[in-house]
């Protein structure tokens, strides 16, 4: 977070108020609206064997849909981690 707001580390107590006000008053860029007409979201569970999946998916998308009406739609791939025992124990604790 400090790098995001260009705040030097370590922070000293006499600089706290100045840094706090800088972070709070910083202008945020608004998120771009998502065009659901031209985007399709594909979510998959990530594990090490799926490392090349996004690249392979986009190659297959171009190969099979390049000359079809669906070519105007942009696939956006999203991942989530595989739930392991430690994550389950933390979540259920």
Buried (B, 14 or more C-beta within 10 A) or exposed (E): EEEEEEBEEEEEEEEEEEBEEEBEEEEEEEEEEEEEEEEEEEEEEBEEEEEEBBEEBEEEBEEEBEEEEEEEBEBEBEBEEEEEEEEEEEEEE
